[in-house]
Each structure stands twice: as structure tokens, then as C-alpha cells.
Amino acid sequence: MRVDVPASPGTAATAACTALAAELPTTLNGLEARPTDPSSALVAAWGKDPVVLRCGVPEPAALQPTSELITVNGVDWLPEQLTKGYRFTTTGRVAYVEVTVPQAYRPEVNLLVDLAAPVKATVPPTPPPA
């Protein structure tokens, strides 16, 4: 399955994404992991109608100081409704982690439960401004 790998996420983000890749579950809410093309520590996928994770993506254009976030097990996500599903992107961490969930897996937010622990363990919060 073809997945666009994020370009040039930066040193801290790449290190966090590599650590995250090693901790991702092989089964996500009952969906089995599947190979991606290209194979990269920055991308992962699960299921026949794939849930796709991309780590090290740019800050989402929709993210504003007034954006309504959802928190799942200590990880904040920006939800964006798509034509056929949702895109969730972490906020406040050294790398943005984007998860695209097709509408076939409603409620889409349920898939974030299995991802919260590995994200929390490997993608540290952004340091506060000095």
C-alpha cells in the first residue's frame, strides 16, 4: 500500500518517530498491521481499508489557538473530518503524528486508544518556551 512519507521532519521528530515505530501495536483495535510502500519508520498501516499513521508531518493548517482538541489517555489530538472518515493529529509534542481513519471504523476515535500509550511513551511533549 502506497503511503506518502513525511519529508524532512527534523532531528528530534525523526528520533521520536523512530522510537514510536518500534512501539506501535501489531494489532490496532482488531486490525492487523500491513506493509507500506515505501517501508519507513515514519509510516504504518493497519487493516484492509487501511488506517494510516504518518509521523513527522508538518503542523496542520487547521490547528489554531482556539482549536477544539480531544484527549485520549493523556494525548491531545486535533480532529479533522474528511469526506470519508477523520484525520487526527497530535499536538504539543516534538513530532506531529497523523492518523487517518476511514469511516468504516466508526467511531473513528476508538482507534486512538491503542495508539495513545506508544505516542505518550516515545514522542515527548514540546518543551515550554524559555
C-alpha positions in Angstrom: 0.0 0.0 0.0 1.4 3.4 -1.1 1.9 5.9 1.7 3.5 9.4 1.4 6.4 9.5 3.8 6.7 12.9 5.6 9.7 14.9 4.2 12.4 16.3 6.4 10.7 16.1 9.8 13.8 17.3 11.7 16.2 15.5 14.0 14.1 15.5 17.2 11.0 14.5 15.3 12.8 11.7 13.4 14.2 10.3 16.6 10.8 10.3 18.3 9.2 8.8 15.2 11.8 6.0 15.0 11.1 5.2 18.7 7.4 5.3 18.1 7.7 2.8 15.1 9.3 0.3 17.4 6.4 0.5 19.9 3.4 0.5 17.6 1.0 -2.3 18.1 0.8 -5.1 15.5 -3.0 -5.1 16.0 -4.9 -1.8 16.2 -8.4 -2.2 17.5 -8.6 -5.6 16.0 -7.0 -4.6 12.7 -3.7 -6.3 11.6 -0.7 -4.3 10.6 0.1 -4.3 6.9 3.2 -3.3 4.9 3.6 0.1 3.4 5.3 1.3 0.3 7.8 2.6 0.9 8.7 0.9 4.1 9.7 3.6 6.6 9.8 4.2 10.4 7.7 7.3 9.6 4.6 5.4 8.4 2.4 2.5 9.4 -0.9 1.0 8.4 -3.5 -1.4 9.7 -6.5 -3.2 8.1 -7.8 -3.9 4.7 -9.4 -0.5 4.4 -6.3 1.0 6.0 -5.9 3.1 9.0 -2.7 5.1 8.2 -0.2 6.6 10.6 2.3 9.2 9.5 4.8 10.6 12.0 6.8 13.8 11.5 4.1 15.6 9.4 4.0 19.4 9.3 1.8 21.3 11.7 -1.8 21.0 10.5 -3.1 24.2 8.9 -6.3 23.7 10.8 -4.5 23.9 14.2 -5.3 27.3 15.8 -5.1 28.6 19.4 -8.9 28.2 19.6 -9.0 24.7 18.0 -11.1 22.1 19.9 -8.9 19.1 20.8 -9.8 15.7 22.1 -7.7 14.0 24.7 -7.3 10.2 24.7 -5.4 8.7 27.6 -3.2 11.8 28.0 -2.6 12.5 24.3 -4.2 15.6 22.7 -5.4 15.2 19.1 -6.8 17.7 16.6 -9.7 16.0 14.8 -10.5 17.0 11.2 -13.5 15.5 9.5 -12.7 14.2 6.0 -15.1 13.2 3.2 -14.9 9.5 4.3 -13.6 9.4 7.9 -11.3 11.5 10.1 -7.8 12.7 10.4 -6.4 13.1 13.9 -3.1 14.8 14.6 -1.3 15.0 17.9 -0.5 18.4 19.3 2.0 19.7 21.8 4.7 17.1 21.1 8.1 17.2 19.4 6.6 15.4 16.3 3.2 15.7 14.8 1.6 12.2 14.5 -1.2 12.0 12.0 -3.7 9.1 11.9 -6.2 8.8 9.1 -9.2 6.6 10.0 -11.8 5.6 7.3 -15.4 5.9 8.3 -15.7 2.1 8.1 -14.2 2.1 11.6 -16.8 4.2 13.5 -16.5 5.7 16.0 -13.1 6.6 14.5 -11.7 8.0 17.8 -11.7 4.4 19.2 -8.6 3.6 17.2 -6.6 6.3 19.1 -6.9 4.3 22.4 -4.4 1.7 21.2 -2.0 4.5 19.9 -2.1 6.7 23.0 0.4 4.7 25.1 3.1 4.3 22.4 2.8 8.0 21.5 3.0 9.1 25.1 6.0 6.8 25.7 8.1 7.8 22.7 7.0 11.3 21.4 7.8 13.7 24.3 5.9 16.9 24.9 7.2 20.1 23.3 9.5 21.9 25.7 8.0 25.0 27.2 9.3 28.3 25.8 12.3 29.7 27.6 
